[in-house]
Amino acid sequence: RTEIAEYDNECYLMGLIAALREMERYGVNRGQALDLPSVEICLRLGQSLEEVLMQFNFRNSALRQRFDGVKYSVKRLESLSYEITMARQRAGEPTSLEQPIATEDALEMEILSDSKR
């Protein structure tokens, strides 16, 4: 037997959903700085997770309530992305279509620098 704790599928899915909530918080914080590429990365992650979770039949369990929260997180990130795009257009700044999206390495470096603050 190994020293690694074993978790069931439900616990694993709860962890994924909790991770998305943290990505939502990160996206909202980056949105305050009008960092559209980072918000779009969080949004794509949320949309991907939502798409995968739709394949499950959660019925009326705790996972169903958490899954509903995933939908609200995605909706919030979509709204944030739209608001940032509009704010940048009003200010005459380039939008995400006019500039490259941050790479995964750049996102990792940004997360590390934010955690050191």
N, C-alpha and C positions, 0 to 999 in steps of 0.2 A: 504494500500500500504506500502511496506517495503522500507527501505532506501538503499537496494541493487540494484545496477544498472542492468538493463536487457540488454543482448547482444544477437544478432542473431547468427545463426549457422556459418555464414561466419566469423564473428569476433572471435568466439571461435576457429575455425580451424586455423585462422591466428595466434592466440595466441599459439596454440600447435606448429605450425611451427617455430615461433619465439623462443619458449623454446628449440626446437631441435637445432637451431642455437647457442644458448648459451651453450648447451651440447657439440656441436662440438668445440666451443672455449675452453671449459674446457678440452675436450679430447686432443686437440692439445697442450695445456699448460702442461698437464700431460705427453704427449708424449715426450716433451722436457726433462723430467726427466726419460724417458724410463719406465714409469709406465704402463706396458701392461695391467694388470687387469682393471685399471680405463678406459683405452681406449676401451677395449673390452666391458665394461658395456655401455659406450656411443654408441658404434657401435651397440650393440644389441637393445638399445632403438631406435636408428635411423632406423634400419631395421624393427623393429616392427611398427613404425609410418608410414614408407614408405609402408609397406604391407597393413595397414589399409586404407591409403589415396588412394591407387590404386583402391579401390572399388568405388570411386567417379568419376563422369564425370564432370570435371571442365571446359571443353571447353576452350575458350580463355579469361578467366577472370584473375583477379589479383591472385586468388588462384592457377590458373594453373602455373603462373610464380613462385610463392612461392613453389609449389609442385616440380617443376623442380629443385629448389634450394635444396630441401630435398634430391633428388637423388644425387646431387653433394656433399652434406654433407656426405652422407653414403659412397660414393665412396672415399672421402678424408679420412674418418676414416678407411676404409678398407685398403687403401694404407699405412696409418700411422701404423696400426696394423702389417702389413706385414714388414714394414721397422724396427719397433722396434724388431720384432721377429728375423729378420736377424742380426741386430746389437747385440742383446743379444747372439745369437748363435756364432757370430764371437768372442765375448768377453768371451765365455765359461760360460755364466750365464744361469740359468734355464729359460725355456720358460713357457708359461701359461699352457701347457700340463703337466708340471712337478711340478707345484705349484698350490695350490687352488686359485680360483678367490675370490676377496674381497667380503665380504658380504655387504648387503645394509647398515647395521649399520656402517661398517667401511667406506663406501663411504660417508655417511652423516657426520661422524666425520671429514673426510678428507676435505670435502667441507667447513665445519664450520671453520676448522683450516686455510684453505686457505683464507677465507673471513676476518679473523682477521689480516692477514698480510698486 
